[in-house]
Amino acid sequence: MIMTEEKQYHESYDKSLELWPVEYSTYYVNTVQGKTHIIESGNKTAPSLILLHGGSMSSTMWYPNVVEWSKYYRVICVDILGDKNKSISQTDFIDRPSYALWLKDVLDALQIKKTDIVGLSYGALNIVNFLLFYPEKVNRVVLMSPAATYVPFDSKFYTHAFGMVKNPSGVQSFLNWIFDDRYKPHSFVAEQLVAAMNWIEPSKSTTPKENGFPYVFTDEELASIRNSILLMLGENEVMYNVDEAYKRAVNSSPCMTVELVKEVGHLMSMENPSYINKRVLEFLSE
């Protein structure tokens, strides 16, 4: 029997979950746009910590971080609806408010009134967008390597991104580009990304997207954010000019701390989890 691309992806996702180092549960919550898949670890009575993953990486990417964070938090890893993961879209996002409403629906379904939140890349972009619409739902924020957000992507990003579609060698080229010789991701992670790039889902809406993602926020939008934020940028970032991102971010929001993390690139939570895990906990406990 020929396995469908969707089934192949789901099997690769489950295989990546074999790397999860602590006890976990998986489940779905209902939102306006569809069913959102979640991986949860930690004590259910502890304060909540929401994690939003990078594009096409899924919540399984947090396996190097969850041990430390789940000692202190109810860690809720959310598969971003509309991205490559186990969440099930029923309608496409049409604008930035619809992305924010989706995340509010997730928190409401989990009966979370206010939470700390951590995101990397696409997840970090979603968080900044969320803060503009529902800041009252968020305590402290950690942003790692946000996609666009402060500065546009370099053209090389799009070359590598399009080169991954249905192309395993393109996926390997992308991983080599972002990690260089500093780090080699686990084979399960690479296999899941290949499966994600092979699985092409049809659009569920003919409505054109308006003010969607990737998005570079305006000075006025960033200045309006009052939540406490730790922004972590990798000194070896290749998806955009990290110096320009740092300069724009450092005075962009009133309660912003910007840190240039040494010897890491875009996926810093994988490259140096010992430092990232500790730094995130320090900031959240301030």
C-alpha positions in Angstrom: 0.0 0.0 0.0 1.3 3.4 -0.9 1.6 5.7 2.1 0.1 9.2 1.7 2.3 12.2 2.3 0.2 13.2 5.2 0.5 9.8 6.8 4.3 9.9 6.2 4.5 13.2 8.0 2.4 12.0 10.9 4.7 9.0 11.3 7.8 11.3 11.2 6.2 13.5 13.9 5.6 10.5 16.1 9.1 9.4 15.6 10.5 12.8 16.6 8.4 12.5 19.8 10.5 9.5 20.8 13.1 12.2 21.6 10.8 13.8 24.2 12.7 13.3 27.5 9.9 13.7 30.0 6.3 12.4 30.5 3.9 14.1 28.2 0.3 14.1 26.9 -1.1 15.1 23.5 -4.6 16.4 22.8 -6.6 18.8 20.7 -8.5 22.0 21.5 -11.1 23.5 19.3 -10.7 27.0 17.8 -12.7 29.0 15.3 -10.1 28.1 12.5 -9.8 24.4 13.4 -8.4 21.8 15.8 -5.1 22.7 17.5 -2.8 20.0 18.6 -0.8 20.3 21.8 2.0 18.5 23.6 1.9 19.1 27.3 4.5 18.3 30.1 5.0 19.3 33.7 2.7 19.8 36.7 -0.8 20.8 35.7 -1.1 22.9 38.9 2.1 24.9 38.0 2.0 28.3 36.2 1.5 27.9 32.4 4.2 28.4 29.9 3.2 28.5 26.2 5.7 27.5 23.6 5.3 28.4 19.9 7.6 26.6 17.4 9.5 27.7 14.3 7.9 27.4 10.8 7.6 23.7 9.6 9.5 22.5 12.8 6.4 21.7 14.9 6.2 21.5 18.7 8.6 18.5 18.6 11.5 21.0 18.2 11.3 21.8 21.9 12.6 18.4 23.1 16.0 19.8 24.2 14.3 22.4 26.4 11.3 20.8 28.0 13.1 18.9 30.8 14.3 22.1 32.6 11.2 24.2 31.9 8.7 21.5 33.0 10.3 21.4 36.4 8.7 24.8 37.1 5.9 25.2 34.6 3.0 23.5 33.0 4.6 23.5 29.6 2.1 23.7 26.7 3.7 23.3 23.3 1.2 24.5 20.7 1.3 23.3 17.1 0.6 26.5 15.1 -2.5 26.1 13.0 -1.9 26.4 9.3 1.8 25.4 9.6 3.2 21.9 9.1 2.3 19.9 12.2 -0.6 17.9 13.6 -3.1 20.7 14.0 -6.1 20.5 11.6 -7.1 23.6 9.7 -10.7 24.1 8.7 -10.3 27.6 7.3 -7.3 29.7 6.3 -6.2 32.8 8.2 -7.0 35.9 6.2 -5.3 38.7 8.2 -3.2 39.3 11.3 -6.2 39.7 13.6 -7.3 36.2 12.7 -4.0 34.8 13.8 -4.3 36.6 17.1 -7.8 35.4 17.6 -6.7 31.8 17.0 -4.2 32.0 19.8 -6.7 33.6 22.1 -9.1 30.7 21.4 -6.4 28.3 22.4 -5.8 30.0 25.7 -9.5 30.3 26.4 -10.0 26.6 25.6 -7.2 25.8 28.1 -8.9 28.1 30.6 -5.7 30.2 30.8 -6.4 33.8 31.8 -2.8 35.0 31.6 0.5 33.3 30.8 4.2 33.5 30.1 5.0 32.7 26.5 8.1 31.7 24.5 8.4 31.6 20.7 11.1 31.0 18.1 11.1 32.3 14.6 7.6 32.0 13.2 6.3 31.4 16.7 8.0 34.6 17.9 6.4 36.5 15.0 3.0 35.2 16.1 3.6 36.3 19.7 4.4 39.9 18.7 1.3 40.0 16.6 -0.7 38.6 19.6 0.6 41.3 21.9 -0.9 44.0 19.7 -4.4 42.5 20.1 -4.5 40.7 23.4 -1.7 42.0 25.6 -3.8 41.4 28.8 -3.4 37.6 28.2 0.4 37.7 28.5 2.8 38.1 31.4 6.4 37.8 30.3 7.6 37.1 26.8 10.8 35.5 25.3 11.3 35.9 21.6 14.1 34.0 19.9 15.1 34.7 16.3 11.8 36.2 15.3 10.8 35.7 11.7 10.9 39.1 10.0 9.2 41.2 12.8 12.0 43.8 13.0 13.7 43.6 9.6 12.8 41.7 6.4 14.2 38.3 5.4 17.3 38.2 3.3 16.6 37.0 -0.3 18.8 33.9 0.5 16.1 32.8 2.9 13.5 32.5 0.1 15.9 30.7 -2.1 16.6 28.1 0.5 12.9 27.9 1.6 11.6 27.3 -2.0 14.5 24.9 -2.6 13.2 22.6 0.2 9.8 21.8 -1.4 9.7 18.1 -2.3 13.5 18.1 -2.3 15.4 16.2 0.5 18.7 17.6 -0.7 17.2 21.1 -0.5 16.3 20.4 3.1 19.8 19.3 3.9 21.1 22.4 2.2 18.8 24.6 4.3 20.0 22.9 7.6 23.6 23.3 6.5 23.0 27.0 5.9 21.4 27.8 9.2 23.7 25.6 11.4 26.9 25.7 9.4 29.5 23.5 11.2 28.2 24.4 14.7 25.5 21.8 15.2 24.0 18.7 13.5 20.3 18.2 14.1 19.1 14.7 15.1 18.2 12.5 12.1 14.6 12.4 13.3 14.3 16.2 13.1 15.8 16.3 9.6 13.5 13.4 8.5 10.4 15.3 9.9 11.4 18.4 8.0 11.7 16.4 4.8 8.3 14.9 5.3 6.9 18.4 6.0 8.3 19.7 2.7 6.8 16.7 0.8 3.3 17.2 2.3 1.6 20.0 0.3 -1.9 20.8 1.6 -4.4 22.6 -0.6 -5.6 26.0 0.5 -9.0 26.0 2.3 -9.9 29.5 1.2 -10.0 31.6 -1.9 -9.9 34.8 0.1 -6.6 36.6 -0.5 -4.5 37.2 2.6 -4.3 40.7 3.8 -1.5 41.9 6.2 -0.4 38.3 6.7 3.0 36.8 7.6 5.9 37.3 7.2 5.5 40.8 8.5 7.7 43.7 9.7 6.0 45.6 12.4 5.8 49.4 12.3 7.5 51.6 14.8 4.1 52.6 16.2 3.0 49.0 16.6 6.2 48.0 18.5 6.2 51.1 20.7 2.6 50.3 21.8 3.7 47.0 23.4 4.1 47.2 27.2 4.7 43.6 28.1 8.1 42.6 29.4 10.1 41.1 26.6 13.5 39.3 26.3 14.5 39.2 22.7 17.4 36.8 21.9 19.2 37.1 18.6 21.9 34.7 17.4 25.2 36.3 16.4 25.3 33.7 13.5 21.9 34.5 12.2 21.7 34.1 8.4 18.0 34.7 7.6 18.3 38.5 8.0 20.8 41.1 9.0 21.1 40.5 12.8 22.9 43.8 13.4 20.1 45.8 11.8 17.5 43.7 13.7 19.3 44.4 17.0 19.5 48.2 16.4 15.8 48.4 15.5 14.7 46.2 18.4 16.7 47.7 21.2 14.6 50.8 21.7 11.4 49.6 20.0 9.3 48.7 23.0 9.3 50.2 26.5 10.0 47.0 28.4 12.4 45.3 26.0 15.7 43.6 26.8 17.7 42.6 23.7 20.5 40.0 23.9 22.9 38.9 21.2 23.6 35.3 21.9 27.1 34.2 21.1 28.0 31.2 18.9 24.4 30.3 17.8 22.3 31.0 14.8 18.5 30.9 14.1 17.6 27.7 15.9 19.4 28.6 19.1 17.1 26.5 21.4 18.6 23.4 19.7 22.1 24.6 19.3 22.8 25.6 22.9 19.9 24.4 25.1 21.9 24.5 28.3 22.3 28.3 28.0 18.9 29.0 26.5 17.1 26.9 29.1 18.8 28.7 32.0 18.4 32.2 30.5 14.7 31.8 29.8 14.1 30.6 33.4 16.1 33.5 34.8 14.1 36.0 32.8 10.7 34.5 33.6 11.5 34.6 37.3 12.6 38.2 37.4 
